[in-house]
């Protein structure tokens, strides 16, 4: 990356210019050149400063080694003229030259002769290098560092190893290749005995190792027989294969990025993927300057083409990327705008305001709308091939205006806790992950993800364990260090008990419960001086299961039964048959571990956090409404996001924790609605119960600043 360019929190800074990474995709070659100026005018009217485009290799290549980037053979081939037009109109450019672009384009971008080879084969790379060096003759002089307008450049597109078509060539099965080389030289560094211990095999050579592969997209709703999940003996073999997919993708980004640099590219280079479960964004950020996620949600993120729980699916992609990327660059390189006409069905216009603002509330700081300009009858694009707008345009415009008012690139989400998300667990044995996710969402508890393999520390003092009862010994040691240094590790029923070799983990002193019992509702959970009554949940909303202990180490978390529930009081050996311990909190170094012997419950978690002095920063009890707060990086101002996922408008009462947010009860604060209107002044104590009107499927945003 060129000296003088800085990119943090999705804000590119260069010689006094601040350029947020909010843009839209416009494929110049798919539109008549005579319509380019009118389309550009509408992009500017939307409020955008930046346009992104792919460059199709096989369209610009006239024959091997001969290219037209100046429009000599067709006006639509004038890449140089397109970039110059954007420059004249004051727009910046994000360029995505491939060699693979996909883009619903023939062969995905490369010429047919190149697609006969794996993208990491010497044959493919020789052809790709020639193309990249030639396209860079157009791109390099037009970089912002040389007086042009190109601000970032993509290396390849959504790379992954094509196991189905080139598995043997890559070394995944019988033949030698990258997979076996990676296992030997990088993953296990020649230690075949270690591989055999983890994989529970008896190989005599790394060449014996084969891939355990299922599907390229994890569809957890498929029946188990269709998913081909590995058995316990294959867990770590499977995990290594997952890691190889991320390594391969990063190697593609690094290799093509090297060709871009060889061709003179000095602006930031980035890689992208549709899922951080497969691509390793930590590795992306080691070999490139930026990593971007690709997000395509169904209507209001509630459902999708093949995904029933669209909210979990899309928030999960965002949070996994947030956990792995560096410098706060939580950015969607492809963000749903126009769509295939038949895959998603009709998308309500309000969707295009709701989704970017809802994801901004959860930590997204920038995005690139794909597609912003129509092609191939992608109806939901707000601008068509002639530069005319439709009913979707004003909602995109409102989203841009809100982002420019909030400036998420200058803010950081305020989280209550971090949620441990370990990639091998996610696709093999997710433990309590999904139930915990929904408990946090239902309770309005603000959270970040923590990936123990990312090399980063949790960003809060509370870490919630959500995975299986096994984890690599190195990760377990990291959890112990976190607690001993003063952190709090909380878990619901499942905890890290065994390492990758099946050995018991002793450095985290969890104690096994003595059994479990069904319990009728309602009941009361008590911890320290606090309590909460559970009236709903479990089987038929009447019965839940808890573990029990006769004795616990440290402070007990207890259940008290209710005569109202007509509970059959079963004597489990405790002193009081109406009360029994379901968990405990015990010290470890300067921190503590807290075991809660139930399925994930937002009520119990809130109770425990409150009694630990860690009550949530913001709360909202209105059904289907949640709230979160982002703090400005340079001052004490706050941005309050209130998300209404429901079908009806709501007057939500939002409680802001004055003490934890550093708000003074008697001080005066200016509260501004980013949707418009004059600021109003209120006292800090009024923010403890702030009334916010929010439309159906909408996000209300309030900026809160201390009055001068």
N, C-alpha and C positions, 0 to 999 in steps of 0.2 A: 504494500500500500504506500502511496506517495507520501513523502514527508509533508506535514501540514494538514493532512486530512484526519479528522477525528470523527468517529461514529459511535455514539453511546445512546442508549435508550431510544434507538430508532431516529436519532437526530444527527444528520451529517453536517459537520461544521468545517468550513474551509474559507480562510481569508475573510472572516467577518460575515460570511453567509451561513445562515441556519436553514437547513433543508430537511423537513420531516419526511419520513418514508411513508407517505400516503400517496398512492398513485392508482392509475387504471391502465388496463391492457388495451392496446390498439394495434392490430396487425395490418401494417401499411400495405402489404402485398395482396391482401384479400379485398381491398377497396380500390375503386377507381381513383387514380391520382388526382383527377380534377375535383374530387370531393374531400381531399385531405384538409384544405384550409377551413371549410365550414365545420368539419368534425373537430378540429383543433380549437376553433372558437367556442364550441359548446363545452369542451373539456375545461377551458379556462373559466367559462361561466359557472361551471359546477364548483369552482374554487380550488381545483387541483393545480399543483405546480409541476407535477412530474408525470410522464407517460412511460409505460413499459412496453417492450415489443420483443417477440422472438425474431430470429433471423434464420430462415430455412435454408440449410446447406444445399439440398438437392434442387431448390428452385433457382438459386443464384449460380449454381455450377452448370455451365453449358456443356462441358465435357471434362474428363478428368484433368485437373490442373488449370482449367480456364474458367473464369468467373465474370459475372456482370453484376456489379454493385452500384452502377451509375445510371441504369435505365436505358442503356443503348439498344437492347433487344426488346424491351418492354418497359413502359413507364412505371409499372408497379415494382420493377426490380431496383428502383433508384433509392437504395438505402441511404446513400450519402445525402440525396436531396431531401429525404424525409427527416433525417436528423437536423439538417440545416434549417428546414422549415420550423421545427420545434424550437430551435435556437432563436430564430428571428422573432418568434411569438413569445419568447421569455419562458419557455418550458424546459425543464430538465428531462433527461432520458435515463431509463434503466434498460440495458441491452442484454438480451438472452440469446447468445449465438449458438448454443448447443455444444457439441455436435448433435446430440439428441435434443429435440424440443417436444416430441410427441404432438401436442397441439391438434390432435385429430387430423393429422397431416400424413400424407403418404409416406410409409416406412418410418414415420416418427422423425423425419428430418434428414438423416443420412441418405446418400444414394444407395440403390439396391445392392451394388457390389460390396458396400461396406457392411451391410446388415447381415452378410453371410458369416460374420466373425463376431465373437464376443467383444464387447467394447473395451476390454482390457488386453486383448490380444495384440501382438506386435503388428499384425496386418491392419487391423482397424486403426490403431493409434498412428500409424504412419500416414494413412489417408486423412485422419482427423487433424493431425498436426499441420498438414499442408493447407487444409481448409481454414483452420484457426489463424494461421500466420497471414493468409490472404485477407480474411475479413478484418483482421486487426489493422491492415493498411488503411481501412476506412474509419475504424473506431478510434485508434490511438490518437490521431490528430484532433479528434473531436471530444476528448476528455476535458473535464472541468479544469484539470491541472494544466491544460495547454490552451486555455481560452475557449473551450467548447462547453458542451452541456451534458455529457455523459457523466453520471455520478456514481453508479455502481454497475457491475457486470457479473452475470451468472456463469458459473462453470457447470456445463452439462445441464441435465434436468432430471430430477427424481431418479437418481441412479440406484440400481440394485442388481444383484447377480441373477441373470436369467437362467435359473436352475433347470427349468423345463426344457429349454432349447439348447443350452450350452453347458449342462451339468458336468459331463465328462471332460470337456475342454477346460473347465474351471477347476477340475480336480475333486469334485464333490462325490464321485462314485468310484468306478474302477480305475480310471487313469490318474496320472499325476497332474498336478496343477496348483493354482493359487490356494485352494482350501487346504490341501495337505502341507503346502509350504508355509502357510500362515500358522497352522497348528504347531509345526516343528520349530520354526524360526522365531515367531513372535509370541504366540500364546503360551507355549510350554518351554521354549528356549532349549530344545533338545532333550527335555526330561520326559522320556516316554513312560517311565514308571509313574510319574504324577498324572499323566493323562489316563493311564490304566486305572489308577486309584479313583479318579473322579468319574470316569465313564464306566467303571466296574467291568473292565474288559481285560483281555490278556493278549493284546497285540504284540507282535514282534518287531513292528516297524510303523512309523507314522503313515506309511503308504497303505496300511490296512484300514485306516479311519475313513468312514463314509458319512455323508450328510444325513441328518434326521430332519426332514423338511415336511411341512404340512401345506399351508396356504400362504400366499403373499399378503393377504389381508386377514387379520384375526377377526373372524365372525363368531363371537362367543354364543350366538343364538343357534348355531348349527347343533344337531344331535351329536353326542360324543362320538358315535361310530363314524360320523362323517368328518370329524375334526382330526382323527388319528392322534390324539394326545399321547405323549409318551408315558410309559410306566415309570415307577419310582427309580428303577435302575438306569433309566435313560435321561433323567432330568438334566444332568449337567452336560451330557452330550448335546441335548437339545439347546440348552442355554448357550453353549459354545457356538452352535450353528447360528443362533440368533445374533451373537456378537460378531460373527464373521460377516453377516449381511451388512451390519453397520460399518465394519472395517472396509469392506469392498467398496461401499458407497463413498466413504471418505477418500479412498485411494483414487477413485474416478475423479472426484472433485479436485484432489491435489494434482493429479496428472494433467487434466485439461487446464486447470488454473496455471500450471507451469507453462503451458503453451501460450496462454493469454499473456502472461508476464513476458515471455520470450518475444511476443509480438508487440510489446510496448505498453500493455495495460498496467496502469499504476493506480487507478481508482480502486476502492474496495471490491473484492471478489467474494461471491457467496455461493453456497450450495443450498438446495431445497429438497424437501421430501414431504409426502403425504402423511407420514406418521413417524414420530420419534421412537416408537416401539421398534421399528425396523432400521431406519437410519439412526446413526449415533451422532446426535447434534454436538455432543462434547468433542468428538473427533472432528466433525465439520469445522468447529471453531478453532481447532488446532491447525488445520491445513488451509483455512480460508478466514476471511475477516468477519463473516456474517453467516448465520443459518436461518432459513426461512421455512415455515410450516405451510402446508397447503390445506385449506379448510373449505369444505363444500357442504354446509348444513341444509337440511330440509326446512320446511316452513317453521319459522320461529325456533329452530333447533330442537323441536320436540320429537320429530320423526325424521325418517330418511328413506331412501330408495330400498335399502336392505337393513336399515338400522332402526329398531323400535325405540330405543332410548337415545334419541339424538342429543339431548342435553348432556348426558354423561359423555357420549362419544366425542363431541366437539370441545367441551370444556376440558376433557382429558388430554386431547391433543395440545391445547394451549398450555395447560399446566405442566405437561411433560417437557414441552419446549422451553418454557420459562425456567424449569429446574436445570436444564442442560446448557443453555446458551450463555455466552459471556457478555459483559458490558451492558447488561440489561436490554439487549436487542431482541425483544419479544415481538416478532414480526411475522405476518402472514405473507409469504411471497406470492401465493395465489389464494385469493379470497373471493368466494362465490359472488358473482354478479349475474351476467348472462349465463344461461344453461342450455344443455341439450333440450330440444323441444319436447321430448317424450319421456325422459328419465325421471324427472322430478314432479311433473305436473305443474299446475298453476301456482305461482308464488305471489302472495299478497304484496302490494307495494310497501306496506308498513314493515314487512320483513327486512327490507334493505336499510331501514333506519335502526330497527331493533337490534339486529344481529351485531353490527359493528360496535354499537354503544354497549350492548350487554357484554361482549368480549373485552371491550375497553375497560369495563368495570372489573373484569376478572384479570386484568393485567396486560392485555394486548396494547402495544404502543404505536403500531403502524400496520398498513396493509396495502396490497396491490389488487384492485378489483379485476377479476378475470371472469368474463370479458366485459370491459366497459363499453366497447364499440361492437355493434352487431356483426355477425358473419354466420352464414349457413342457417339463417332463421333462428338464431338464439334469441327468442323473443324477449327475455327479461333484461337484455342489455338496455340501459337508459338512453343510449345514442345509437341511431341506426347508420347504415352505410352512406346515407346522403347528408348526415349531420342533423337529422331531425330528432327531437326528443319525444318521450312518451310519459305515461303516468308514473314510471319508476324514477324519472330524473329528479324531481324535487326531494324525494326521500334520500337519494344519494347526496344531494346538495346539503340537506339538513345534517346528515352524518358528518360531512366534511366540516361544516360550520361549527358543530359541537366539538369536534376534535381540535379545531384551531382555537376555540375558546378555552377548553380544558387544558390543552397542551400536555397530554399524557407522557410525552418524552421528558417533561420536567417534573414528573411526579413518581411516587412509589406507593404501591398498595400497602395498607396497614393490615397485617395478618395476625390472627389470634394464635395460630399454631401451624406447624408443618406436618405434612402427611407423608410418611415413608412410602415410596413407590419404587420397588425393586423389579427391574425388567424381567428377570427369570420367573419371578412369581406371577407377573401379569398374564403370561400366556401359557403357563404350565399349571400353577396352583395359586390362584389369586387370593386365597384366604378370605379375609373380611373386606377386601378392597371395595367392592361395589356397594355393600351394605353401609360401610363407613362413609363412602362418598355421599350417599343419599341422606345419611344422618346429618352430616355437616351441612348439606344443602337445606334440609328441612329445618335445621336449627339456626340457619343464618350465621354460621360460624365461619369467619373468613380464614382461608387456608392457602398455603402454598404447597408445592410438592418438594420432596427431597429425595434425590436419587443418590444412594451411597456410592455409586460408581462414577459420579460426575467429577469428583475431586473438590466439590464445593461443600461448605458447611450449611446446616439448616439455618434459615434466616429468622427463626424464632427460638425462644427458650423452651418451647414445648414441642415434642416430636411424638406423633401418633403412629404407632406400628399397625400396619394393615395387612400384612402378608401372611405367608404360610408359616409352619412351625420349623422350617429349615432356612438357612441363609449361609452364605460363604463365611468362613471363619474371619477373614479380613474385614468383612462388613460388620460382623458382630463385635469385633475389636473396636471399630469406629464408633459403634453405638455406646460401648462401655466408656470410651474416652469422652464422648458427648455428655454422658450423665455425670461422670466423675468431675468434669469441669464445671458443673452447676446446672446442667440441663435436666428436664423432666421427660422421661420416656413413659408414655401411656399406651396400654394395649387392651383390647377387648377380647378376652377368652383365648386367643392364639398369640403365642410369643415365640421368639427365636430360641428353639430348644436344641436343634441339631445343626451341625455344620455340613459341608458338602460330602464328607466322608461317612456321615451317619453318627459321628461322635457327639456326645452331649456337650452343649455350650455351658460352661460353668462360670464364666466371668460376668454373666448377667444373672443375678440370684433370684430368678423367678421360682415360685413354689407351685407344684402341681396341686390342683384342687382334689378333694377327696371324692367327689361325685357331682352329679347334677340332679335337679329336681324340677318338675313343672310347678308353676305357681299361678294361682288365679289372680286376676285383677279385680279391683284396684289394690295397690300396695304402695308402701313408702320406702324409698331408698334414702339412707342417711350416711353422711360423711362429715366428720368433725361436728360443728354446730349447725350444719345445714341439712335440709331434706327436700325431696321432691316426690310428688305423688304421680305414679304411673297409672293411667286409666285406659290406655289404648295400646294395641300392639299384639304381636304373637298370633297364636292360632285362633281364628274367628274373633279376633279383637278381645279375647277373654283370658288367654292363658299364655304365659311366657316361661322360658326356661332360664334358670340360673345355676351356676355351679355353687358349691358350698364348701366351707372350711369349718372344722371344729376349732382350730387355732390358726392365727395368721401372724406372720412377722410384721412388725410395724403397726401402723394405724389401720383399723378395719373399715371397710365399706360394707354396710349392712342393709338387709332387707327386713322390714317389719310387715308382717302379714296383717290383713284387715278382716275383721269379722263380717264386714259388708260383703266380702268376696265369698263367704261361706267356704273358706279354705279348710280342707282336711289337714289338721296340724300334725305333721309327721315328725316324730322325734328322730333327729339325726345326731343326737348326742350333745347338742349345745345346751347352755344353761337355761335358755328361754326358748321354748318351742315356737314362740311367735316371732322370734328374731334370729337370723343367722347371717354369718359373714359371707359375702359373695366376692370379696376382693380385699386389697390392701395397698397401702403406700409405705415404702421402706426406703431409707436413705442408702445412697451409694456414693461415696466421696462427698462432694459438695452438692450433688443433685439427688434425684430420687427416681425410682421406678414405681409406676402405679398400674396395678392389674385390676381390671373390671371384669368380673365373671359373668358377662351377659353378651348377647348379640349387640352390635353397635347401637347406641341410644343417644340421641342429642340431649335428652333431659338429664341423663346421668352424667354425660360429659360436661354439660354446663354446670351442674352442681359441683363436680370435682374441681373444675377450673375456678369457679367462684370461691370455693373454700381455700384454694391455693393462692388466692389474690390475683388471679389471672382472668377475671371476667372479660367477656367480649368487648371490643372497642365500640361496636355498634350493634343494636338489636332491632328487630321488627317482627311483631307478632301477627301482622296481617297475612292471611292465607295467600299463598302463591306470590308473595312479595318478599324480596330480600334486599339488604342494603350493605354497602361497603364504602370504605373511606380510603382515599389516596392523599398522601401528604406531599406538598411541594418540596423539592430538593434544596431550595435556596431560602425559603422562608417558612413560616408556620401556617400558611394557608392550607385549607383542606378542600378536596372535591368529594362530595357525597353523591353516590350513585344509588338510585332506588329502582330496582328491576321488577316490573310487573309481568309475570308469565301467564296471567289469567286472561280470560276472554272479556272481562268487564273492567271499567275504570275503578280505581280505588283511591280512597283517602287514607293513606298509610301513616301510622304514627311510628316515627323512627326515634329510638332512644340512643343518644350518643353518650358514651361513658366519659364524662368530663375529666375525671382524674387521669385516666389512661391516655386520653387524647391531649392533655395539657391545656384544657379550656377552663377559664376562670368564670365561676358562676356570676360574678357581678360585672364582668367586662362587657363592653359593647362589641358586637360582631355584625358585619355586613353580609347578608345572605343574598346571592344573585342566582336567578334562574337562567341557565345558559340558553333556554329557548326564547328568552326575551323578557322585557320588563325592567323596571328600575330596581336597584338593590333595596332591600328593606333591612332595617336595623333591629336587632334583638339582643337580649342579654344572654350570657352563657348558660344560665339556668334554663332558659327557654329551649336550648338545644338538647336538653335531656329528654324532651318529648316533643319533637318537631313534626308538625303535620305537613305531609307532602302529597299533593294530588298527582297521580300518575295514570295515564290512559292505559287501555288494554293493550297488551303486547307492546310495551313501550318502556323507555328508561328515562326517568327524570333525573336531572343533574343540578346540584346546587353547589356553588362556590362559596366557601365560608372564609372570611378574612377578618382579622381584628380591625375594628374601626380606629382611624387615627384621630 
